[in-house]
Amino acid sequence: MEQLIHEIRAQANALSFSGVISIFRADEEIFNEGFGFADRTNARKNTTTTKFGTASGTKSFTALAIGKLIDESKLRLETTVHDIFQKDLSWIAPNATIGQLLTHTSGIFDHYDEDLITDFDNFFVDIPWYKLETPTHYLPLFEGKTPKFLPGERFSYSNGGYLFLGIIIEEVTKQLYRDFVITAVFAPAHMSDSGFYAFNDLPQNTANGYKHNGETSIYNLPIRGASDGGAFTTTYDLQKFWNALL
């Protein structure tokens, strides 16, 4: 193990890795160490309690929130879009199901289509980032758009699909997406140090995100994370999360 830890440190330093590397055996901590800077300008280092944006790792929280609604018999994998909204929506076929949205096979229009985007560092939408605080705020980006393909026709990784799952969660629960995830997912897993924080009100010990050119990404992201990405969590909270799943 000492040789492995030595190699981890050497590689992390050689690659200028920024983040936390953790090794756990069940609840036993084998290795847990921060590398790089949470704030490069002020030389604030990452620690094992630094909060990091999870990007698309947030999709797993969204899927679990949907699973909670299925457990409560408020949704089924076979539930269709039309079952929920009682009207046809231009951007997704009415017979597309919850199961297809979860597995990226619904064919929904994707506002952030990674098959088409070439410059991820400079991606923008037609709504100011500071107005996007919860999934339902994204609806104008979908209105008038058409599906990418028919439900079940093929697989296509879809940020739009998971954003729409967040909209469905808000429609079914009548709560903000983030409030439901905190109650239904984070609380049972004892993830007390995780949340959907606004970029203009980040808690202490939160890491900044950076683009390839070294600039912070704060002006290239929604003010608050949604159901397709953007939650903040810590190493220990993620460990609690995986332990809760197991």
C-alpha contacts under 8 A as a table, 3 or more apart, distances in Angstrom:
res1	aa1	res2	aa2	distance
1	M	4	L	5.01
1	M	5	I	6.19
2	E	5	I	5.10
2	E	6	H	6.12
3	Q	6	H	5.05
3	Q	7	E	6.22
4	L	7	E	5.09
4	L	8	I	6.15
5	I	8	I	5.02
5	I	9	R	6.27
5	I	31	F	7.47
6	H	9	R	5.35
6	H	10	A	6.19
7	E	10	A	5.02
7	E	11	Q	6.05
8	I	11	Q	5.30
8	I	12	A	6.00
9	R	12	A	5.11
9	R	13	N	6.12
10	A	13	N	5.32
10	A	14	A	6.07
11	Q	14	A	4.94
11	Q	15	L	6.01
12	A	15	L	5.31
12	A	16	S	5.93
12	A	17	F	4.93
12	A	18	S	7.97
12	A	35	F	7.31
13	N	16	S	4.98
13	N	17	F	6.36
13	N	35	F	7.89
14	A	17	F	7.75
16	S	36	G	6.89
17	F	35	F	6.37
17	F	36	G	6.24
18	S	34	G	7.69
18	S	35	F	5.13
18	S	36	G	4.25
18	S	37	F	6.35
18	S	38	A	7.82
18	S	46	N	7.46
19	G	34	G	5.77
19	G	35	F	5.33
19	G	36	G	6.40
19	G	37	F	7.88
19	G	38	A	7.99
19	G	46	N	6.34
20	V	32	N	7.00
20	V	33	E	5.58
20	V	34	G	4.31
20	V	35	F	6.04
20	V	46	N	7.35
20	V	47	T	7.16
20	V	48	T	6.22
20	V	235	T	7.20
21	I	31	F	7.46
21	I	32	N	5.76
21	I	33	E	5.66
21	I	34	G	6.60
21	I	35	F	7.99
22	S	29	E	7.83
22	S	30	I	7.58
22	S	31	F	5.31
22	S	32	N	4.24
22	S	33	E	6.59
22	S	235	T	7.38
23	I	29	E	6.37
23	I	30	I	5.26
23	I	31	F	4.87
23	I	32	N	6.33
24	F	27	D	6.42
24	F	28	E	5.49
24	F	29	E	4.60
24	F	30	I	5.27
24	F	31	F	6.91
25	R	28	E	5.03
25	R	29	E	6.50
25	R	30	I	6.80
26	A	243	N	7.65
29	E	32	N	6.95
32	N	48	T	6.59
33	E	47	T	6.82
33	E	48	T	5.80
34	G	45	K	7.73
34	G	46	N	5.14
34	G	47	T	4.50
34	G	48	T	5.36
35	F	45	K	7.16
35	F	46	N	5.76
35	F	47	T	7.26
36	G	45	K	5.85
36	G	46	N	5.86
37	F	40	R	5.38
37	F	43	A	6.13
37	F	44	R	5.49
37	F	45	K	4.07
37	F	46	N	5.13
37	F	207	A	7.76
38	A	43	A	7.71
38	A	44	R	5.63
38	A	45	K	5.32
38	A	46	N	4.92
38	A	50	T	7.63
38	A	205	N	7.86
38	A	206	T	6.90
38	A	207	A	4.10
38	A	208	N	5.70
39	D	42	N	5.67
39	D	43	A	5.77
39	D	44	R	4.98
39	D	45	K	6.90
39	D	207	A	6.34
39	D	208	N	5.90
40	R	43	A	4.84
40	R	44	R	6.51
41	T	44	R	7.88
46	N	49	T	7.97
46	N	50	T	5.86
46	N	207	A	7.23
47	T	50	T	5.24
48	T	234	T	7.44
48	T	235	T	6.42
48	T	236	Y	7.86
49	T	205	N	7.40
49	T	234	T	5.78
49	T	235	T	6.70
49	T	236	Y	7.36
50	T	205	N	5.13
50	T	206	T	5.51
50	T	207	A	6.45
50	T	234	T	5.96
50	T	235	T	7.87
51	K	193	D	7.84
51	K	194	S	7.54
51	K	205	N	6.26
51	K	206	T	4.53
51	K	207	A	6.01
51	K	232	F	5.82
51	K	233	T	5.01
51	K	234	T	4.70
51	K	235	T	7.92
52	F	206	T	6.26
52	F	207	A	5.51
52	F	208	N	7.86
52	F	232	F	5.17
52	F	233	T	5.53
52	F	234	T	6.29
53	G	207	A	7.65
53	G	209	G	7.66
53	G	230	G	5.70
53	G	231	A	5.62
53	G	232	F	4.30
53	G	233	T	6.60
54	T	57	G	5.09
54	T	58	T	6.02
54	T	229	G	6.90
54	T	230	G	5.88
54	T	231	A	5.60
54	T	232	F	5.81
54	T	233	T	6.89
55	A	58	T	6.13
55	A	228	D	7.83
55	A	229	G	4.47
55	A	230	G	4.77
55	A	231	A	6.84
56	S	59	K	5.52
56	S	228	D	5.95
56	S	229	G	4.37
56	S	230	G	7.02
57	G	60	S	5.87
57	G	61	F	7.62
57	G	229	G	6.57
58	T	61	F	5.23
58	T	62	T	6.51
58	T	227	S	6.53
58	T	228	D	6.25
58	T	229	G	4.76
58	T	230	G	6.29
58	T	231	A	5.76
59	K	62	T	4.91
59	K	63	A	6.16
59	K	162	Y	6.71
59	K	227	S	6.19
59	K	228	D	5.34
59	K	229	G	6.25
60	S	63	A	5.07
60	S	64	L	6.26
61	F	64	L	5.12
61	F	65	A	6.18
61	F	181	V	7.01
61	F	185	V	6.81
61	F	227	S	7.93
62	T	65	A	5.03
62	T	66	I	6.30
62	T	162	Y	7.38
62	T	165	L	7.36
62	T	166	G	6.94
62	T	181	V	7.33
62	T	227	S	5.72
62	T	228	D	7.65
63	A	66	I	5.12
63	A	67	G	6.17
63	A	102	L	6.77
64	L	67	G	4.74
64	L	68	K	6.18
64	L	185	V	6.83
65	A	68	K	5.03
65	A	69	L	6.54
65	A	169	I	7.82
65	A	180	F	7.50
65	A	181	V	5.99
65	A	184	A	6.36
65	A	185	V	6.41
66	I	69	L	5.11
66	I	70	I	6.30
66	I	75	L	7.77
66	I	165	L	7.76
66	I	169	I	7.08
67	G	70	I	4.92
67	G	71	D	6.17
68	K	71	D	4.99
68	K	72	E	6.27
68	K	184	A	6.89
69	L	72	E	4.96
69	L	73	S	6.28
69	L	74	K	5.23
69	L	75	L	5.70
70	I	73	S	4.95
70	I	74	K	5.74
70	I	75	L	4.68
70	I	76	R	5.37
70	I	77	L	7.55
71	D	74	K	7.62
72	E	75	L	7.66
73	S	76	R	6.93
74	K	172	V	7.49
75	L	79	T	6.18
76	R	79	T	5.03
76	R	98	I	7.11
77	L	97	T	6.60
77	L	98	I	5.01
77	L	99	G	4.53
78	E	97	T	5.49
78	E	98	I	6.24
78	E	99	G	6.37
79	T	83	D	6.30
79	T	84	I	7.68
79	T	97	T	5.41
79	T	98	I	5.78
79	T	99	G	7.98
80	T	83	D	5.11
80	T	84	I	6.83
80	T	94	P	6.61
80	T	95	N	5.27
80	T	96	A	5.41
80	T	97	T	4.23
80	T	98	I	6.35
81	V	84	I	5.40
81	V	85	F	6.32
81	V	86	Q	7.93
81	V	93	A	7.64
81	V	94	P	5.25
81	V	95	N	6.25
81	V	96	A	5.87
81	V	97	T	6.14
81	V	98	I	7.48
82	H	85	F	5.25
82	H	86	Q	4.91
82	H	87	K	5.83
82	H	88	D	6.47
82	H	94	P	4.88
82	H	95	N	6.58
83	D	86	Q	5.74
84	I	168	I	7.71
84	I	172	V	7.75
85	F	88	D	7.72
87	K	94	P	7.84
88	D	93	A	7.51
88	D	94	P	5.75
89	L	92	I	5.99
89	L	93	A	7.16
89	L	94	P	6.96
89	L	143	E	7.91
90	S	93	A	7.48
90	S	142	F	7.94
90	S	143	E	6.65
90	S	144	G	5.78
90	S	145	K	5.91
90	S	146	T	5.55
90	S	147	P	7.35
91	W	108	I	5.90
91	W	109	F	5.29
91	W	142	F	6.10
91	W	143	E	6.84
91	W	144	G	6.90
91	W	145	K	4.98
91	W	146	T	4.39
91	W	147	P	4.87
92	I	96	A	7.03
92	I	106	S	7.57
92	I	107	G	6.73
92	I	108	I	4.65
92	I	109	F	6.56
92	I	146	T	6.81
92	I	147	P	5.06
93	A	96	A	5.50
93	A	107	G	7.76
93	A	108	I	7.45
93	A	147	P	6.93
93	A	150	L	6.96
93	A	151	P	6.92
95	N	151	P	7.42
96	A	100	Q	6.51
96	A	101	L	7.50
96	A	106	S	5.51
96	A	107	G	7.93
96	A	151	P	5.39
97	T	100	Q	5.14
97	T	101	L	6.36
97	T	106	S	6.97
97	T	151	P	8.00
98	I	101	L	5.10
98	I	102	L	6.23
98	I	165	L	7.85
99	G	102	L	5.13
99	G	103	T	6.30
100	Q	103	T	5.09
100	Q	104	H	5.98
100	Q	105	T	4.84
100	Q	106	S	4.68
100	Q	151	P	7.14
100	Q	152	G	6.87
101	L	104	H	5.30
101	L	105	T	6.21
101	L	106	S	5.12
101	L	161	G	5.50
101	L	162	Y	6.90
101	L	165	L	7.15
102	L	105	T	7.82
102	L	161	G	7.56
102	L	162	Y	7.15
102	L	165	L	7.97
103	T	106	S	7.76
103	T	155	F	7.70
104	H	107	G	7.51
104	H	155	F	5.66
104	H	156	S	5.60
104	H	157	Y	5.35
104	H	158	S	5.69
104	H	161	G	6.78
105	T	151	P	6.10
105	T	152	G	5.19
105	T	153	E	6.95
105	T	154	R	5.72
105	T	155	F	4.71
105	T	156	S	6.30
106	S	149	F	7.80
106	S	150	L	7.00
106	S	151	P	4.36
106	S	152	G	5.99
106	S	161	G	7.47
107	G	147	P	5.65
107	G	148	K	5.02
107	G	149	F	4.52
107	G	150	L	5.40
107	G	151	P	5.20
107	G	152	G	7.38
107	G	153	E	7.59
107	G	154	R	7.85
107	G	156	S	7.53
108	I	146	T	7.78
108	I	147	P	4.82
108	I	148	K	5.79
108	I	149	F	7.24
108	I	158	S	7.81
108	I	160	G	6.97
108	I	161	G	6.11
109	F	142	F	7.13
109	F	145	K	6.66
109	F	146	T	6.00
109	F	147	P	4.60
109	F	148	K	5.25
109	F	160	G	6.55
109	F	161	G	7.77
110	D	113	D	5.11
110	D	148	K	7.58
110	D	158	S	6.07
110	D	159	N	6.32
110	D	160	G	4.29
110	D	161	G	6.88
111	H	141	L	6.75
111	H	142	F	7.11
111	H	159	N	7.39
111	H	160	G	5.63
112	Y	117	I	7.41
112	Y	158	S	7.68
112	Y	159	N	5.97
112	Y	160	G	6.45
113	D	116	L	5.56
113	D	117	I	6.23
113	D	158	S	6.72
113	D	159	N	7.02
113	D	160	G	7.71
114	E	117	I	5.19
114	E	118	T	7.79
114	E	157	Y	7.64
114	E	158	S	7.90
117	I	120	F	6.62
117	I	123	F	7.87
119	D	122	N	5.72
119	D	123	F	6.49
120	F	123	F	5.38
121	D	211	K	6.12
121	D	212	H	7.50
121	D	217	S	7.79
121	D	220	N	7.18
122	N	220	N	6.59
123	F	220	N	6.75
124	F	220	N	6.85
125	V	128	P	7.30
125	V	129	W	7.89
125	V	141	L	7.79
126	D	141	L	7.26
127	I	131	K	6.93
127	I	132	L	7.54
127	I	141	L	7.87
128	P	131	K	5.63
128	P	132	L	7.26
129	W	132	L	5.51
129	W	219	Y	7.59
129	W	220	N	7.57
129	W	221	L	6.29
129	W	222	P	4.40
129	W	223	I	5.78
130	Y	133	E	7.31
130	Y	222	P	6.16
130	Y	223	I	4.93
131	K	137	H	7.39
131	K	222	P	7.65
131	K	223	I	7.22
132	L	135	P	7.54
132	L	137	H	5.57
132	L	138	Y	6.70
132	L	222	P	5.52
132	L	223	I	6.19
132	L	224	R	6.79
133	E	137	H	6.77
133	E	198	A	7.92
133	E	222	P	7.04
133	E	223	I	6.13
133	E	224	R	4.99
133	E	225	G	7.06
133	E	226	A	7.31
134	T	137	H	5.67
134	T	138	Y	7.66
134	T	176	L	6.92
134	T	177	Y	6.70
134	T	178	R	7.56
134	T	224	R	7.20
134	T	225	G	7.40
134	T	226	A	5.71
135	P	138	Y	5.64
135	P	139	L	7.63
135	P	163	L	5.97
135	P	164	F	7.22
135	P	166	G	5.62
135	P	167	I	5.35
135	P	177	Y	7.09
135	P	226	A	5.59
135	P	227	S	6.61
136	T	139	L	5.57
136	T	166	G	7.65
136	T	167	I	5.22
136	T	170	E	7.54
137	H	140	P	7.37
138	Y	141	L	5.65
138	Y	142	F	7.34
139	L	142	F	5.34
139	L	143	E	6.46
140	P	143	E	5.23
142	F	145	K	5.53
147	P	150	L	7.16
149	F	153	E	6.70
149	F	154	R	7.90
150	L	153	E	5.51
151	P	154	R	7.77
152	G	155	F	7.63
158	S	161	G	5.11
158	S	162	Y	6.77
159	N	162	Y	5.39
159	N	163	L	6.18
159	N	228	D	5.52
160	G	163	L	4.95
160	G	164	F	6.05
160	G	228	D	7.37
161	G	164	F	5.09
161	G	165	L	6.32
161	G	228	D	7.99
162	Y	165	L	4.84
162	Y	166	G	6.46
162	Y	227	S	5.90
162	Y	228	D	4.97
163	L	166	G	5.15
163	L	167	I	6.55
163	L	226	A	6.84
163	L	227	S	5.06
163	L	228	D	5.01
164	F	167	I	4.84
164	F	168	I	6.18
164	F	227	S	7.95
165	L	168	I	4.91
165	L	169	I	6.19
165	L	227	S	7.11
166	G	169	I	4.97
166	G	170	E	6.31
166	G	177	Y	5.94
166	G	226	A	7.27
166	G	227	S	5.04
166	G	228	D	7.88
167	I	170	E	5.12
167	I	171	E	6.18
167	I	177	Y	7.51
168	I	171	E	4.92
168	I	172	V	6.06
169	I	172	V	5.27
169	I	173	T	5.90
169	I	174	K	7.82
169	I	175	Q	7.80
169	I	177	Y	6.26
170	E	173	T	5.37
170	E	174	K	5.19
170	E	175	Q	5.26
170	E	176	L	5.59
170	E	177	Y	5.52
171	E	174	K	5.44
171	E	175	Q	7.71
173	T	180	F	7.75
175	Q	179	D	6.56
175	Q	180	F	6.37
176	L	179	D	5.28
176	L	180	F	6.44
177	Y	180	F	5.33
177	Y	181	V	6.29
177	Y	226	A	7.55
177	Y	227	S	7.35
178	R	181	V	5.17
178	R	182	I	6.11
178	R	195	G	7.69
178	R	196	F	6.37
178	R	226	A	7.48
179	D	182	I	5.23
179	D	183	T	6.28
180	F	183	T	5.13
180	F	184	A	5.77
180	F	185	V	7.88
181	V	184	A	5.12
181	V	185	V	5.14
181	V	186	F	6.43
182	I	185	V	5.71
182	I	186	F	4.72
182	I	187	A	5.94
182	I	195	G	7.00
183	T	186	F	6.22
183	T	187	A	5.35
183	T	188	P	7.53
184	A	187	A	6.46
184	A	188	P	6.70
185	V	188	P	5.83
185	V	189	A	6.45
186	F	189	A	5.25
186	F	190	H	6.10
186	F	191	M	4.81
186	F	192	S	7.03
186	F	194	S	7.35
186	F	241	F	7.65
187	A	190	H	4.97
187	A	191	M	5.91
187	A	192	S	6.90
188	P	191	M	7.68
188	P	244	A	7.83
189	A	240	K	5.86
189	A	241	F	5.33
189	A	243	N	7.97
189	A	244	A	5.46
190	H	237	D	7.48
190	H	240	K	6.65
190	H	241	F	7.75
191	M	194	S	5.77
191	M	237	D	4.93
191	M	238	L	7.62
191	M	240	K	6.62
191	M	241	F	6.94
192	S	237	D	7.27
193	D	233	T	6.38
193	D	234	T	6.67
193	D	237	D	6.47
194	S	231	A	7.36
194	S	232	F	5.51
194	S	233	T	4.28
194	S	234	T	6.71
194	S	237	D	6.82
195	G	231	A	5.84
195	G	232	F	5.49
195	G	233	T	6.68
196	F	224	R	6.30
196	F	225	G	5.75
196	F	226	A	7.78
196	F	230	G	6.97
196	F	231	A	4.86
196	F	232	F	6.10
197	Y	201	D	6.87
197	Y	202	L	5.83
197	Y	203	P	7.61
197	Y	224	R	5.98
197	Y	225	G	7.32
197	Y	231	A	7.37
197	Y	232	F	7.04
198	A	201	D	5.23
198	A	202	L	5.98
198	A	223	I	5.40
198	A	224	R	4.60
198	A	225	G	7.66
199	F	202	L	5.54
199	F	218	I	6.93
199	F	223	I	5.31
199	F	224	R	6.40
200	N	223	I	7.22
202	L	206	T	6.76
203	P	206	T	6.29
208	N	216	T	6.66
208	N	217	S	7.78
208	N	218	I	7.95
209	G	216	T	5.57
209	G	217	S	5.44
209	G	218	I	7.14
210	Y	213	N	7.87
210	Y	214	G	5.75
210	Y	215	E	5.53
210	Y	216	T	4.21
210	Y	217	S	5.15
211	K	214	G	5.39
211	K	215	E	5.48
211	K	216	T	6.00
211	K	217	S	5.75
212	H	215	E	7.46
216	T	219	Y	7.68
217	S	220	N	5.23
217	S	221	L	6.62
218	I	221	L	5.76
218	I	223	I	7.91
222	P	225	G	6.52
224	R	230	G	6.93
225	G	228	D	7.88
225	G	229	G	5.80
225	G	230	G	3.74
225	G	231	A	5.57
226	A	229	G	5.59
226	A	230	G	5.98
226	A	231	A	7.41
227	S	230	G	7.70
233	T	237	D	6.26
233	T	238	L	6.85
234	T	237	D	5.13
234	T	238	L	6.23
235	T	238	L	5.22
235	T	239	Q	6.27
236	Y	239	Q	4.97
236	Y	240	K	6.27
237	D	240	K	5.02
237	D	241	F	6.15
238	L	241	F	4.82
238	L	242	W	6.25
239	Q	242	W	5.30
239	Q	243	N	6.10
240	K	243	N	5.04
240	K	244	A	6.02
241	F	244	A	5.13
241	F	245	L	6.42
242	W	245	L	5.03
242	W	246	L	6.28
243	N	246	L	5.08
